[in-house]
Amino acid sequence: MILNMIFPILLLQASIMIVKPDFDGVRFKGSLERVINEKPCVRLFTNNGDMGCRTTNKDGTIGAFYEIRSPDDIIRAKNLDFDFTILMGGEYFNPNYLSELSSTGKLKGVVVIDTGVSWTEASYGKYSVDSSSPQGLGTYQEQFSIGPEYTWNEYGNGLSYLSYNFPIVRADIAEYDNLKKYCQQNRDVNYASSARLNLAQFSYYLGGEGVTSQECLEWTNMYGYREPHCLPVGGLSVWATAETLDNRNKVLATVAIDSTAAFHDLALGANDAVASIVALLTAAEAISRVDTSVLGKQPMFLLANTEEWGYAGSRRFVKDLIDFECNNVVSGEETRHGLPLCASPVYPTTLFEWILGSGAQISSILALDQIGNCNGDFTVHSINHGDEESVSSTVLNIAGNMDGVSISAGETGTIPPTPLTSFEREYNALGASFTGAVLAGYGSSFNNPYYHTRLDNASVVNEKDIIKAAQITVLSVLTLCGGENIPSINTTLVSILLDCLLTDWSCEYMSEYNRIEERNVGDTASAGGISFGTASSPPSYYTSVLNAAGSGGGQPVVSSQGYLYGRFDGTWRSKKDSAFAIPNQLEAFLRSFLARHLSTPVNINYQNDQQTDSEGDDGGGGGGGG
């Protein structure tokens, strides 16, 4: 059974249109003028309720344009006697102002635009739309965090976790002049009921009142057949070892590969996600130039997806390491790729079961977080357990001897939200054997005022900081593995990765890797024309939803006799049936990059990350891939 999951409802049309009708004070009559380009705030569900934005009427809502140019305009809006749509700059986009406008009973929608003033520079102070304790106190993810009450995001106002019964969109920059003109024209006629006012019509009906994720999944059609109107938030993580997976203890380097924002299409995540991804990939490439087979421990990498939603990627990975159960085991002799898999639940490979095989343990974990904008000033937030060499002391010693780097030990008494959190929460179940640390570009609180906003973009990150973080990672991982031969960092690679990951996943560098991966997935699935989809430019790092259909849907399936199965309990046809997952462009690139540089074909795997909020839940049978 699937419990406590976050689901975006996918219902009906979602759009905003500009209309110029007759308005008699009660009803609007007129014709469509045009549809505007925008990015919506969507509605998501948990087992306890929902968050996000919507129209309450299936037919949509309509309101006359009214612009907020100063706080005085919010006061005046309370006295308006007609339904209105607010046009506001980002500096007014906060829960207090939205609450005041909603209390009028006349608010039908909000369109957010840029006005040249960043919302982090608003007159009432900087703010972030995430919680002040990300995934912590007051959020549905609180149960999965460590030190959930700690304030890491001092500017957070929690707007992203609130539920609004009116639609909110952010207009594309090309729309700004026209939108402001519509507002001015309404103002010129003093919003007279006899005038032909400019109106906005929203069609964002995203489910009824009081819907939960479980109710959405149990939705049935008029014939009584189950027909869910929602999909689980999720994606594919990637893990790898340097050279062939063996029974040595592991030294794990890990990062989150997703981000989020109030408007998911604008979750650019430059410092939140991209900087750490680039540092880890650069470190992996450097380590690949070392003969790691002679080291006492084996380097390992985990790029965890869906981390913003209850650490879903790393939690799933840890849970599978501890107590994975397969109801339909398929041996490597029966599969096309020669690797074992599970058909129920669907895991296209089960190599992760070998990670802790023959008594091996994960002895050290180093997570990277927001390392791209710190001017060489890093902090190590740590937890130390067992008798192994402390990760934090290793990092402090190494970085302390590097030119242009300042490093200190964190003094918060806890660790920030990263994939390390999931490992620490299962410390005893993992054998009480590891020490862990987070290498961060911040100290007692995030130094990025653009955290989880569209402003966390390419202009925020500093390539020099990423190079330094990659150097620290390489030195730390190899030292903890017992190595002495330390390779140099490929700084050109840093530049290439940054350019592609920040601007265009279809760049030639990523495309070269993904063309190979398309053939690999196609061979496994015994299907041609495999596509990983096309991302926006710049790409969003919102994890999106799991879906077996379409390009890059990520949901693992079994293909048997022309049918696709989310779980397969039937008889496996040797060398004929297949299990696979189609990644998106980013996930495919990460897998192909690590496979090429770490050299061996059997040590790279996808791990399916379906968001769950329930400890011990199987996430509805999602599985690994390969």
C-alpha positions as CSV (number, residue, x, y, z in Angstrom):
1,M,0.0,0.0,0.0
2,I,1.2,3.5,-0.8
3,L,1.0,5.9,2.0
4,N,2.0,9.5,2.8
5,M,3.1,10.3,-0.7
6,I,3.3,13.7,-2.4
7,F,1.4,13.8,-5.7
8,P,0.7,16.6,-8.1
9,I,-2.8,16.2,-9.5
10,L,-2.9,16.1,-13.2
11,L,-6.4,17.3,-14.1
12,L,-8.0,19.3,-16.9
13,Q,-6.6,22.3,-18.7
14,A,-4.1,24.5,-16.9
15,S,-3.6,28.0,-18.5
16,I,-4.1,31.7,-18.0
17,M,-5.8,33.8,-20.7
18,I,-6.3,37.5,-21.2
19,V,-9.9,38.5,-21.9
20,K,-11.5,41.9,-22.6
21,P,-15.2,41.4,-22.0
22,D,-18.2,43.5,-20.9
23,F,-18.5,43.6,-17.1
24,D,-21.8,44.4,-15.5
25,G,-20.6,44.1,-11.9
26,V,-21.7,40.5,-11.6
27,R,-20.8,38.7,-14.7
28,F,-18.1,38.9,-17.3
29,K,-19.0,38.4,-21.0
30,G,-16.5,38.6,-23.8
31,S,-14.1,36.9,-26.1
32,L,-10.6,35.4,-25.7
33,E,-7.8,37.8,-26.6
34,R,-4.8,35.6,-26.1
35,V,-3.0,33.1,-23.9
36,I,0.0,34.3,-22.0
37,N,3.2,32.4,-21.3
38,E,3.8,31.7,-17.7
39,K,5.1,29.2,-15.1
40,P,2.5,27.9,-12.6
41,C,2.5,27.2,-9.0
42,V,0.9,23.7,-8.9
43,R,-0.9,21.7,-6.2
44,L,0.7,18.7,-4.5
45,F,-0.8,16.2,-2.0
46,T,0.3,14.3,1.1
47,N,-1.6,11.8,3.1
48,N,-2.5,14.7,5.5
49,G,-3.5,17.4,3.0
50,D,-2.1,19.5,0.2
51,M,0.1,22.5,-0.6
52,G,0.3,24.8,-3.6
53,C,-2.2,26.6,-5.7
54,R,-5.4,26.0,-7.7
55,T,-8.7,27.3,-8.9
56,T,-11.7,26.0,-6.9
57,N,-14.0,26.0,-9.9
58,K,-13.7,23.5,-12.7
59,D,-14.7,26.3,-15.1
60,G,-11.8,28.5,-13.9
61,T,-11.9,32.0,-12.4
62,I,-11.9,35.5,-13.9
63,G,-10.8,38.8,-12.4
64,A,-9.9,42.3,-13.5
65,F,-6.3,43.2,-13.5
66,Y,-5.1,45.2,-10.5
67,E,-1.4,46.0,-10.0
68,I,0.4,46.2,-6.7
69,R,2.9,49.0,-7.0
70,S,3.3,49.8,-3.3
71,P,2.0,48.5,0.0
72,D,-0.7,51.2,-0.2
73,D,-2.2,49.3,-3.2
74,I,-2.8,46.3,-1.0
75,I,-4.7,48.4,1.4
76,R,-6.8,49.9,-1.4
77,A,-7.5,46.4,-2.8
78,K,-9.5,45.6,0.4
79,N,-12.1,48.1,-0.7
80,L,-12.5,46.9,-4.3
81,D,-16.1,45.8,-5.0
82,F,-15.2,43.5,-8.0
83,D,-13.3,40.3,-8.5
84,F,-9.7,41.0,-9.3
85,T,-6.5,39.5,-10.5
86,I,-3.3,40.8,-8.8
87,L,-0.2,41.7,-10.8
88,M,2.7,42.0,-8.3
89,G,6.4,42.2,-8.3
90,G,8.4,39.5,-6.6
91,E,9.1,41.9,-3.7
92,Y,5.5,41.6,-2.6
93,F,5.3,37.8,-3.1
94,N,5.0,36.7,0.5
95,P,2.4,34.9,2.8
96,N,1.4,38.1,4.7
97,Y,0.4,40.1,1.6
98,L,-1.2,37.1,-0.1
99,S,-3.3,36.5,3.1
100,E,-4.4,40.1,3.2
101,L,-5.5,40.0,-0.5
102,S,-7.2,36.6,-0.1
103,S,-9.2,37.9,2.9
104,T,-11.2,40.2,0.6
105,G,-13.0,37.3,-0.9
106,K,-12.5,39.0,-4.3
107,L,-9.0,37.6,-5.2
108,K,-9.2,35.3,-8.3
109,G,-5.6,34.9,-9.2
110,V,-2.0,36.3,-8.8
111,V,0.5,37.0,-11.6
112,V,4.0,37.5,-10.4
113,I,6.5,39.6,-12.5
114,D,9.9,41.1,-12.2
115,T,10.0,44.8,-11.4
116,G,13.8,45.3,-11.2
117,V,13.7,44.7,-7.5
118,S,14.6,41.3,-6.3
119,W,12.3,39.8,-3.7
120,T,15.4,39.1,-1.7
121,E,15.9,42.9,-1.5
122,A,12.3,43.8,-0.6
123,S,11.6,46.7,1.7
124,Y,10.7,44.5,4.6
125,G,13.9,42.4,4.3
126,K,15.3,39.4,2.4
127,Y,13.2,36.2,2.3
128,S,13.1,32.8,0.8
129,V,9.8,31.0,0.0
130,D,11.0,27.8,1.6
131,S,10.8,27.0,5.3
132,S,13.3,28.5,7.7
133,S,14.1,24.9,8.7
134,P,14.1,23.1,5.3
135,Q,12.5,19.7,5.5
136,G,12.3,20.4,9.2
137,L,9.9,21.8,11.9
138,G,6.4,22.4,10.5
139,T,7.0,20.6,7.2
140,Y,5.7,17.1,6.3
141,Q,9.3,16.0,6.0
142,E,10.1,16.8,9.6
143,Q,10.0,13.2,10.6
144,F,12.9,12.3,8.3
145,S,15.3,15.1,9.3
146,I,18.0,15.4,12.0
147,G,17.7,18.4,14.2
148,P,14.5,19.5,12.4
149,E,14.1,22.5,14.6
150,Y,17.4,24.1,13.5
151,T,17.1,27.3,11.4
152,W,19.4,26.8,8.4
153,N,17.4,29.1,6.1
154,E,17.1,32.3,8.2
155,Y,15.1,34.1,5.5
156,G,12.5,31.3,5.0
157,N,8.9,32.3,5.2
158,G,7.4,28.9,4.4
159,L,5.2,30.1,1.5
160,S,6.0,26.9,-0.6
161,Y,4.3,24.8,2.1
162,L,1.0,26.7,2.2
163,S,-2.2,25.9,0.4
164,Y,-3.9,28.6,-1.7
165,N,-7.4,28.3,-3.1
166,F,-6.5,30.7,-5.9
167,P,-4.0,30.3,-8.8
168,I,-0.6,31.8,-8.8
169,V,1.6,32.0,-11.9
170,R,4.9,33.8,-12.8
171,A,4.7,35.5,-16.2
172,D,7.5,35.2,-18.7
173,I,9.6,38.3,-19.1
174,A,8.2,38.9,-22.6
175,E,4.7,39.5,-21.1
176,Y,5.6,42.2,-18.6
177,D,5.0,45.3,-20.7
178,N,1.6,44.1,-21.9
179,L,0.5,43.0,-18.4
180,K,1.4,46.4,-16.9
181,K,-0.4,48.1,-19.8
182,Y,-3.6,46.1,-19.0
183,C,-3.4,47.2,-15.4
184,Q,-2.8,50.8,-16.4
185,Q,-5.8,50.8,-18.8
186,N,-8.0,49.5,-16.0
187,R,-6.7,52.2,-13.7
188,D,-7.3,54.9,-16.3
189,V,-11.1,54.1,-16.2
190,N,-11.1,53.8,-12.5
191,Y,-12.3,50.2,-12.7
192,A,-15.7,51.4,-13.8
193,S,-18.3,48.7,-14.2
194,S,-19.4,50.3,-17.4
195,A,-15.9,50.0,-19.0
196,R,-14.5,47.1,-20.9
197,L,-11.9,46.0,-18.3
198,N,-8.9,43.8,-19.0
199,L,-9.4,40.5,-17.3
200,A,-7.4,37.4,-16.6
201,Q,-9.1,34.0,-16.8
202,F,-7.4,31.1,-15.1
203,S,-8.0,27.4,-15.7
204,Y,-6.1,25.7,-12.9
205,Y,-8.5,23.3,-11.4
206,L,-6.3,20.8,-9.6
207,G,-8.6,18.7,-7.6
208,G,-11.4,19.3,-5.0
209,E,-11.3,20.4,-1.4
210,G,-9.7,18.1,1.1
211,V,-8.2,15.6,-1.3
212,T,-5.3,13.5,0.0
213,S,-2.7,11.5,-2.0
214,Q,-4.3,8.2,-1.0
215,E,-7.8,9.4,-2.1
216,C,-6.3,10.6,-5.4
217,L,-4.7,7.2,-6.0
218,E,-8.0,5.4,-5.2
219,W,-9.9,7.5,-7.7
220,T,-12.3,5.4,-9.8
221,N,-14.1,6.3,-13.0
222,M,-17.8,6.1,-13.8
223,Y,-17.5,2.4,-14.4
224,G,-16.0,1.7,-11.1
225,Y,-12.5,1.0,-12.4
226,R,-9.5,2.5,-10.6
227,E,-8.2,5.5,-12.5
228,P,-5.8,7.6,-10.4
229,H,-5.5,11.3,-11.4
230,C,-2.1,11.8,-9.9
231,L,1.5,10.7,-10.2
232,P,4.2,10.3,-7.6
233,V,6.9,12.9,-7.3
234,G,10.1,11.0,-8.0
235,G,13.1,10.3,-10.2
236,L,16.2,8.1,-10.7
237,S,19.3,8.3,-8.5
238,V,22.7,7.0,-9.8
239,W,25.3,5.2,-7.8
240,A,28.7,3.9,-8.8
241,T,31.9,2.4,-7.5
242,A,35.4,3.0,-8.8
243,E,36.2,-0.1,-10.7
244,T,34.3,-3.4,-10.3
245,L,32.1,-3.6,-7.2
246,D,33.9,-5.8,-4.6
247,N,33.8,-6.7,-0.9
248,R,36.0,-3.9,0.4
249,N,34.6,-1.3,2.8
250,K,33.3,1.7,1.0
251,V,34.1,5.4,1.2
252,L,31.0,7.2,-0.2
253,A,30.8,10.7,-1.7
254,T,27.3,11.9,-2.2
255,V,25.2,14.9,-3.4
256,A,21.6,15.7,-4.1
257,I,20.8,16.3,-7.8
258,D,17.4,18.0,-7.5
259,S,16.2,21.4,-6.3
260,T,12.8,23.1,-6.0
261,A,11.1,26.5,-6.1
262,A,7.6,28.0,-5.7
263,F,7.3,27.7,-9.5
264,H,8.8,24.3,-10.3
265,D,9.8,25.1,-13.9
266,L,12.1,27.8,-12.4
267,A,14.0,25.5,-10.0
268,L,17.3,26.3,-11.6
269,G,19.3,25.1,-8.5
270,A,22.7,26.5,-9.5
271,N,24.2,26.6,-6.1
272,D,21.7,24.3,-4.4
273,A,22.3,21.4,-6.8
274,V,24.4,22.0,-9.9
275,A,27.6,23.2,-8.1
276,S,27.8,20.1,-6.0
277,I,27.0,17.8,-9.0
278,V,29.9,19.3,-11.0
279,A,32.3,19.0,-8.1
280,L,31.4,15.3,-7.5
281,L,31.6,14.4,-11.2
282,T,35.0,16.2,-11.5
283,A,36.2,14.3,-8.4
284,A,35.0,11.0,-9.9
285,E,36.8,11.7,-13.2
286,A,40.0,12.5,-11.3
287,I,39.8,9.3,-9.1
288,S,39.2,7.3,-12.3
289,R,42.8,8.1,-13.2
290,V,44.1,6.3,-10.1
291,D,44.5,2.5,-9.8
292,T,41.9,2.2,-7.0
293,S,42.1,-1.6,-7.0
294,V,45.1,-1.5,-4.7
295,L,43.4,0.7,-2.1
296,G,42.3,-0.6,1.2
297,K,38.8,0.7,0.6
298,Q,36.7,1.3,-2.5
299,P,35.6,4.8,-3.6
300,M,31.8,5.0,-4.2
301,F,29.5,7.7,-5.4
302,L,25.8,8.4,-4.9
303,L,23.9,11.1,-6.8
304,A,20.6,11.1,-5.0
305,N,17.4,12.3,-6.6
306,T,14.1,13.6,-5.1
307,E,16.0,14.7,-2.0
308,E,13.9,17.8,-1.6
309,W,10.9,15.6,-0.9
310,G,11.8,13.9,2.3
311,Y,15.2,12.7,1.1
312,A,13.4,10.1,-1.0
313,G,16.4,9.1,-3.1
314,S,18.9,8.5,-0.3
315,R,16.2,7.0,2.0
316,R,15.2,4.5,-0.7
317,F,18.9,3.6,-1.3
318,V,19.5,3.1,2.4
319,K,16.4,1.1,2.9
320,D,17.3,-1.2,0.0
321,L,20.7,-1.7,1.5
322,I,19.2,-2.8,4.8
323,D,16.1,-4.9,4.1
324,F,15.4,-5.2,0.4
325,E,12.9,-8.0,-0.4
326,C,12.1,-9.4,-3.8
327,N,9.1,-11.5,-4.6
328,N,10.2,-12.5,-8.1
329,V,13.9,-12.9,-8.3
330,V,15.5,-13.2,-11.8
331,S,19.1,-14.4,-12.0
332,G,21.7,-12.9,-14.3
333,E,21.6,-16.0,-16.5
334,E,18.0,-15.2,-17.5
335,T,18.5,-11.5,-18.3
336,R,19.6,-9.8,-21.5
337,H,22.3,-7.8,-19.8
338,G,23.6,-10.6,-17.6
339,L,22.8,-8.9,-14.3
340,P,20.3,-10.1,-11.7
341,L,17.1,-8.2,-11.3
342,C,13.8,-8.2,-9.4
343,A,10.5,-8.3,-11.3
344,S,8.3,-7.7,-8.3
345,P,8.8,-4.9,-7.2
346,V,10.6,-3.9,-10.4
347,Y,14.3,-3.3,-10.0
348,P,16.1,-3.6,-13.4
349,T,19.2,-4.6,-11.5
350,T,19.8,-5.7,-7.9
351,L,23.6,-5.1,-7.7
352,F,23.0,-2.9,-4.7
353,E,22.6,-6.1,-2.7
354,W,26.4,-6.7,-3.2
355,I,27.5,-3.3,-1.7
356,L,27.3,-4.6,1.8
357,G,28.1,-8.2,0.8
358,S,30.7,-10.5,2.5
359,G,30.7,-8.3,5.6
360,A,31.6,-5.1,3.8
361,Q,30.5,-1.8,5.3
362,I,30.3,1.9,4.4
363,S,33.0,3.3,6.6
364,S,33.0,7.0,5.6
365,I,30.5,9.3,4.0
366,L,31.2,12.8,2.6
367,A,28.2,14.9,1.4
368,L,28.6,18.2,-0.5
369,D,26.1,21.0,-0.3
370,Q,25.9,24.5,-1.7
371,I,29.6,24.7,-2.4
372,G,29.5,27.1,-5.3
373,N,29.3,30.5,-3.7
374,C,31.5,30.8,-0.6
375,N,34.7,32.5,-1.7
376,G,36.8,29.6,-0.6
377,D,35.3,29.6,2.9
378,F,34.0,26.1,3.7
379,T,32.6,24.5,6.8
380,V,32.5,20.8,7.8
381,H,29.3,19.8,9.6
382,S,29.9,16.4,11.1
383,I,28.8,13.3,12.9
384,N,31.4,10.8,14.0
385,H,30.8,7.2,15.0
386,G,32.9,4.1,15.4
387,D,36.6,3.6,15.3
388,E,37.2,4.6,11.7
389,E,39.2,7.7,10.9
390,S,36.9,10.7,11.2
391,V,35.8,12.2,7.9
392,S,35.6,15.6,9.4
393,S,39.1,15.6,10.7
394,T,40.4,14.3,7.4
395,V,38.6,17.1,5.5
396,L,39.8,19.7,8.0
397,N,43.4,18.6,7.7
398,I,43.4,18.4,3.9
399,A,41.6,21.7,3.3
400,G,43.5,23.5,5.9
401,N,46.7,22.9,3.9
402,M,45.3,24.2,0.6
403,D,46.0,27.6,-0.8
404,G,43.0,29.9,-1.1
405,V,40.9,27.8,1.2
406,S,39.5,28.6,4.6
407,I,37.8,25.8,6.5
408,S,36.3,25.4,9.9
409,A,34.3,22.8,11.9
410,G,30.6,23.5,12.2
411,E,29.3,24.3,15.7
412,T,25.5,23.8,15.2
413,G,25.3,20.5,16.9
414,T,23.5,19.0,14.0
415,I,23.9,18.4,10.2
416,P,22.1,20.2,7.4
417,P,19.6,18.4,5.1
418,T,21.7,16.3,2.6
419,P,21.7,12.6,1.6
420,L,23.9,12.0,4.7
421,T,20.8,12.5,6.8
422,S,19.3,9.3,5.6
423,F,22.4,7.3,6.4
424,E,22.6,8.8,9.9
425,R,19.0,8.0,10.7
426,E,19.7,4.3,10.0
427,Y,23.1,4.3,11.7
428,N,22.6,1.2,13.8
429,A,20.8,-0.7,11.0
430,L,23.8,0.0,8.8
431,G,26.1,-1.7,11.3
432,A,27.1,1.4,13.4
433,S,30.3,1.6,11.4
434,F,30.6,4.9,9.6
435,T,31.6,8.5,10.2
436,G,30.1,11.2,8.1
437,A,30.4,14.9,7.3
438,V,29.0,17.6,5.1
439,L,31.3,19.8,3.2
440,A,29.3,23.0,2.9
441,G,29.7,26.5,1.5
442,Y,28.0,28.0,4.6
443,G,28.5,27.9,8.4
444,S,25.7,28.3,10.9
445,S,23.1,29.2,8.2
446,F,22.8,29.2,4.4
447,N,24.6,32.2,2.9
448,N,22.6,32.0,-0.3
449,P,19.6,34.4,0.0
450,Y,18.3,32.9,-3.3
451,Y,17.8,29.4,-1.8
452,H,15.0,27.6,-3.7
453,T,14.1,30.6,-5.8
454,R,14.5,31.2,-9.6
455,L,17.4,33.6,-8.6
456,D,19.6,30.6,-7.7
457,N,20.9,30.8,-11.3
458,A,24.2,30.7,-13.2
459,S,25.2,34.2,-12.0
460,V,25.3,32.9,-8.4
461,V,28.0,30.2,-8.7
462,N,31.8,30.7,-8.7
463,E,33.8,28.2,-10.7
464,K,36.8,28.6,-8.5
465,D,34.8,27.4,-5.4
466,I,33.7,24.4,-7.3
467,I,37.2,23.5,-8.3
468,K,38.3,23.8,-4.7
469,A,35.4,21.6,-3.5
470,A,36.4,19.0,-6.1
471,Q,40.0,19.0,-4.9
472,I,38.9,18.6,-1.3
473,T,36.7,15.7,-2.3
474,V,39.3,13.9,-4.3
475,L,42.0,14.3,-1.5
476,S,39.5,13.3,1.2
477,V,38.1,10.2,-0.5
478,L,41.5,8.8,-1.6
479,T,43.0,9.5,1.8
480,L,40.2,7.7,3.6
481,C,40.6,4.8,1.1
482,G,44.3,4.6,2.0
483,G,45.7,6.2,-1.2
484,E,48.8,8.3,-1.7
485,N,48.7,8.9,-5.4
486,I,46.6,12.1,-5.7
487,P,45.5,13.1,-9.2
488,S,45.0,16.7,-10.5
489,I,41.6,18.3,-11.2
490,N,40.5,18.7,-14.8
491,T,39.5,22.4,-14.6
492,T,38.4,22.4,-18.2
493,L,35.9,19.7,-17.4
494,V,34.5,21.9,-14.6
495,S,33.8,24.7,-17.2
496,I,32.2,22.3,-19.6
497,L,30.0,20.7,-17.0
498,L,28.9,24.0,-15.6
499,D,28.0,25.4,-19.0
500,C,25.9,22.3,-20.0
501,L,24.2,21.7,-16.6
502,L,23.3,25.3,-16.1
503,T,22.1,26.2,-19.6
504,D,21.3,23.3,-21.9
505,W,21.1,19.5,-21.2
506,S,21.1,19.1,-25.0
507,C,24.6,20.5,-25.3
508,E,26.9,18.4,-27.5
509,Y,29.0,17.2,-24.5
510,M,26.0,15.7,-22.7
511,S,24.4,14.5,-25.9
512,E,27.5,12.5,-26.8
513,Y,27.1,10.5,-23.5
514,N,23.3,10.3,-23.9
515,R,23.4,8.9,-27.4
516,I,25.4,5.9,-26.0
517,E,22.9,5.6,-23.1
518,E,19.9,5.6,-25.5
519,R,21.4,2.6,-27.3
520,N,22.1,0.8,-24.0
521,V,18.5,1.4,-22.7
522,G,17.1,0.4,-26.1
523,D,19.1,-2.8,-26.1
524,T,17.9,-3.7,-22.6
525,A,14.3,-2.8,-23.4
526,S,14.5,-4.4,-26.9
527,A,13.0,-1.3,-28.3
528,G,14.1,1.4,-30.7
529,G,13.5,5.1,-30.6
530,I,14.3,5.5,-26.9
531,S,14.1,9.1,-25.9
532,F,15.1,10.8,-22.6
533,G,12.9,13.8,-23.3
534,T,13.9,17.4,-23.8
535,A,14.5,19.9,-20.9
536,S,13.8,23.6,-20.9
537,S,16.7,26.0,-21.3
538,P,17.9,26.8,-18.7
539,P,16.8,23.4,-17.3
540,S,14.8,23.0,-14.1
541,Y,16.1,20.7,-11.4
542,Y,12.7,20.0,-10.0
543,T,12.6,16.2,-9.9
544,S,9.2,15.9,-11.7
545,V,7.0,12.8,-11.5
546,L,7.4,9.1,-12.1
547,N,5.6,7.9,-15.2
548,A,6.0,4.7,-17.2
549,A,4.7,6.4,-20.3
550,G,6.5,8.9,-22.4
551,S,10.1,10.0,-22.5
552,G,12.2,10.1,-19.4
553,G,9.4,9.0,-17.2
554,G,11.7,7.1,-14.8
555,Q,9.2,4.5,-13.6
556,P,10.8,1.0,-13.8
557,V,8.7,-1.6,-15.7
558,V,8.8,-5.1,-16.9
559,S,8.1,-5.7,-20.6
560,S,6.6,-9.2,-21.3
561,Q,4.8,-10.3,-24.4
562,G,3.9,-6.8,-25.5
563,Y,2.7,-5.5,-22.2
564,L,4.3,-3.3,-19.5
565,Y,4.0,-4.1,-15.8
566,G,4.7,-2.0,-12.8
567,R,5.0,-5.3,-10.9
568,F,5.4,-8.7,-12.5
569,D,4.6,-11.9,-10.6
570,G,4.4,-14.1,-13.7
571,T,6.9,-16.5,-15.1
572,W,10.0,-14.8,-16.5
573,R,10.8,-15.7,-20.1
574,S,14.6,-16.1,-20.2
575,K,16.4,-13.7,-22.5
576,K,13.0,-12.5,-23.8
577,D,11.4,-10.4,-21.1
578,S,13.1,-7.3,-19.9
579,A,13.1,-4.8,-17.0
580,F,14.1,-1.2,-17.6
581,A,13.5,2.5,-16.7
582,I,13.8,5.4,-19.1
583,P,15.7,8.2,-17.4
584,N,15.6,11.9,-18.2
585,Q,18.5,13.7,-19.9
586,L,20.3,14.5,-16.6
587,E,19.9,11.0,-15.1
588,A,21.0,9.4,-18.3
589,F,24.1,11.6,-18.5
590,L,25.1,11.0,-15.0
591,R,25.0,7.2,-15.5
592,S,26.8,7.3,-18.8
593,F,29.5,9.7,-17.5
594,L,30.3,7.5,-14.5
595,A,30.2,4.4,-16.6
596,R,32.7,5.7,-19.1
597,H,35.1,7.2,-16.5
598,L,34.9,4.5,-13.9
599,S,35.4,1.9,-16.7
600,T,33.4,-1.2,-15.7
601,P,30.0,-2.0,-17.1
602,V,28.6,-3.7,-14.0
603,N,29.1,-1.1,-11.3
604,I,26.8,1.7,-12.3
605,N,23.1,1.6,-11.4
606,Y,20.0,3.6,-11.3
607,Q,18.0,3.5,-8.1
608,N,14.4,4.5,-8.2
609,D,13.3,7.3,-5.9
610,Q,9.6,7.4,-5.4
611,Q,8.7,9.9,-2.7
612,T,7.3,8.3,0.4
613,D,6.7,9.8,3.8
614,S,6.1,6.5,5.6
615,E,9.0,4.6,7.2
616,G,9.1,1.0,6.0
617,D,6.8,1.6,3.0
618,D,7.8,0.0,-0.3
619,G,6.9,3.1,-2.2
620,G,4.4,1.3,-4.3
621,G,6.9,-1.1,-5.8
622,G,9.3,1.2,-7.5
623,G,12.6,-0.3,-8.1
624,G,16.1,0.2,-9.4
625,G,17.2,0.3,-13.0
626,G,20.1,-0.4,-15.2
